[in-house]
């Protein structure tokens, strides 16, 4: 499992907490790492674009730790300040749209 943690540290610049915890369960760590490596190694999108998607998703999910991590990686991969800001704004807009969509459906159902 040391080789996996070394690869993770090389990619992120540190070992994120989820990988530290999963390190106690080698089979689960391997499965999670293999899934993430498959996604990140797919050439359908540039790696920096994938990280910007990660930034937006972290914003939409309200995950501060993931947001910090993916911003650092996106910067290291060459994302500009403007690109990161746009990813943040898109993620925030998605979270807002989700909240409005759910809430307004209930509002409408209540005939208000």
Sine and cosine of phi, psi and omega as CSV:
sin_phi,cos_phi,sin_psi,cos_psi,sin_omega,cos_omega
0.00,0.00,-0.32,0.95,0.02,-1.00
-0.86,0.50,-0.61,0.80,-0.02,-1.00
-0.91,0.42,-0.60,0.80,0.04,-1.00
-0.91,0.41,-0.73,0.68,-0.01,-1.00
-0.89,0.45,-0.56,0.83,0.07,-1.00
-0.91,0.42,-0.68,0.73,0.03,-1.00
-0.90,0.44,-0.64,0.77,0.01,-1.00
-0.90,0.44,-0.70,0.71,0.01,-1.00
-0.90,0.43,-0.61,0.80,0.03,-1.00
-0.90,0.45,-0.66,0.75,-0.04,-1.00
-0.95,0.31,-0.76,0.65,-0.09,-1.00
-1.00,0.05,-0.38,0.92,-0.10,-1.00
1.00,-0.03,-0.09,1.00,0.06,-1.00
-0.26,-0.97,0.06,-1.00,0.04,-1.00
-0.97,-0.26,0.94,-0.33,0.04,-1.00
-0.86,0.51,0.47,-0.88,-0.10,-0.99
-0.83,0.56,-0.63,0.78,-0.03,-1.00
-0.87,0.49,-0.60,0.80,0.01,-1.00
-0.96,0.29,-0.55,0.84,0.07,-1.00
-0.88,0.47,-0.72,0.69,-0.02,-1.00
-0.92,0.39,-0.71,0.70,0.00,-1.00
-0.91,0.41,-0.34,0.94,0.04,-1.00
-0.87,0.50,-0.37,0.93,0.06,-1.00
-0.98,0.21,-0.21,0.98,0.01,-1.00
-0.81,-0.59,0.99,0.11,-0.13,-0.99
-0.80,0.60,-0.64,0.77,-0.02,-1.00
-0.92,0.39,-0.63,0.77,0.01,-1.00
-0.94,0.33,-0.66,0.75,0.06,-1.00
-0.86,0.52,-0.72,0.69,0.00,-1.00
-0.87,0.50,-0.72,0.70,-0.03,-1.00
-0.90,0.44,-0.70,0.72,-0.01,-1.00
-0.91,0.40,-0.70,0.72,0.01,-1.00
-0.88,0.47,-0.72,0.70,-0.02,-1.00
-0.87,0.49,-0.65,0.76,0.03,-1.00
-0.89,0.46,-0.76,0.65,-0.03,-1.00
-0.90,0.43,-0.64,0.77,0.01,-1.00
-0.90,0.44,-0.62,0.78,0.03,-1.00
-0.89,0.46,-0.67,0.74,0.00,-1.00
-0.92,0.39,-0.74,0.68,-0.07,-1.00
-0.95,0.31,-0.45,0.89,-0.02,-1.00
-1.00,0.03,-0.15,0.99,0.06,-1.00
-0.92,0.39,0.74,-0.68,-0.09,-1.00
-1.00,0.03,0.14,0.99,-0.04,-1.00
-0.90,0.44,-0.49,0.87,0.06,-1.00
-0.73,-0.68,0.54,-0.84,0.10,-1.00
-0.88,0.47,0.50,-0.87,-0.04,-1.00
-0.85,0.53,-0.64,0.77,0.01,-1.00
-0.89,0.45,-0.59,0.81,0.05,-1.00
-0.91,0.42,-0.65,0.76,0.04,-1.00
-0.88,0.48,-0.64,0.76,0.02,-1.00
-0.93,0.37,-0.60,0.80,0.07,-1.00
-0.91,0.42,-0.58,0.81,0.11,-0.99
-0.90,0.45,-0.66,0.75,0.07,-1.00
-0.87,0.49,-0.63,0.78,0.05,-1.00
-0.88,0.48,-0.77,0.64,-0.01,-1.00
-0.89,0.46,-0.65,0.76,0.02,-1.00
-0.91,0.41,-0.65,0.76,0.02,-1.00
-0.88,0.47,-0.63,0.77,0.05,-1.00
-0.90,0.44,-0.76,0.65,-0.04,-1.00
-0.87,0.50,-0.56,0.83,-0.02,-1.00
-1.00,0.01,-0.12,0.99,0.01,-1.00
0.95,0.31,0.52,0.85,-0.05,-1.00
-0.99,-0.16,1.00,-0.10,-0.06,-1.00
-0.88,0.47,-0.67,0.75,-0.04,-1.00
-0.91,0.41,-0.69,0.73,0.05,-1.00
-0.90,0.43,-0.63,0.77,0.01,-1.00
-0.87,0.50,-0.75,0.67,0.02,-1.00
-0.86,0.51,-0.69,0.72,-0.02,-1.00
-0.89,0.45,-0.76,0.65,-0.09,-1.00
-0.95,0.30,-0.48,0.88,0.12,-0.99
-0.90,0.43,-0.72,0.70,0.01,-1.00
-0.86,0.51,-0.72,0.70,-0.02,-1.00
-0.92,0.39,-0.68,0.73,0.01,-1.00
-0.86,0.51,-0.67,0.74,0.04,-1.00
-0.89,0.46,-0.69,0.72,0.00,-1.00
-0.89,0.46,-0.51,0.86,0.00,-1.00
-1.00,0.09,-0.02,1.00,0.09,-1.00
0.97,-0.26,0.11,0.99,0.04,-1.00
-0.91,0.40,0.65,-0.76,0.01,-1.00
-0.99,0.12,0.25,-0.97,0.07,-1.00
-0.85,0.53,-0.68,0.73,-0.01,-1.00
-0.91,0.42,-0.63,0.78,0.02,-1.00
-0.91,0.42,-0.67,0.74,0.02,-1.00
-0.91,0.41,-0.68,0.73,0.03,-1.00
-0.87,0.49,-0.68,0.73,0.02,-1.00
-0.89,0.46,-0.67,0.75,0.04,-1.00
-0.88,0.48,-0.65,0.76,0.04,-1.00
-0.90,0.44,-0.72,0.70,-0.02,-1.00
-0.91,0.42,-0.62,0.78,0.04,-1.00
-0.91,0.41,-0.71,0.70,0.02,-1.00
-0.87,0.49,-0.69,0.73,0.02,-1.00
-0.90,0.43,-0.63,0.78,0.04,-1.00
-0.90,0.43,-0.62,0.79,0.03,-1.00
-0.91,0.42,-0.66,0.75,0.03,-1.00
-0.90,0.44,-0.67,0.74,0.01,-1.00
-0.90,0.43,-0.70,0.72,0.00,-1.00
-0.88,0.47,-0.63,0.77,0.03,-1.00
-0.89,0.45,-0.73,0.69,0.01,-1.00
-0.88,0.48,-0.70,0.71,0.01,-1.00
-0.91,0.41,-0.68,0.73,-0.02,-1.00
-0.86,0.52,-0.75,0.66,0.00,-1.00
-0.91,0.41,-0.73,0.68,-0.08,-1.00
-0.93,0.38,-0.68,0.74,-0.04,-1.00
-0.95,0.32,-0.48,0.88,0.10,-1.00
-0.90,0.44,-0.70,0.71,0.03,-1.00
-0.91,0.41,-0.69,0.73,0.04,-1.00
-0.82,0.58,-0.73,0.68,-0.01,-1.00
-0.90,0.43,-0.68,0.73,0.00,-1.00
-0.88,0.47,-0.49,0.87,-0.02,-1.00
-0.99,0.12,0.04,1.00,0.04,-1.00
0.82,0.57,0.68,0.73,0.01,-1.00
-1.00,0.03,0.00,0.00,0.00,0.00
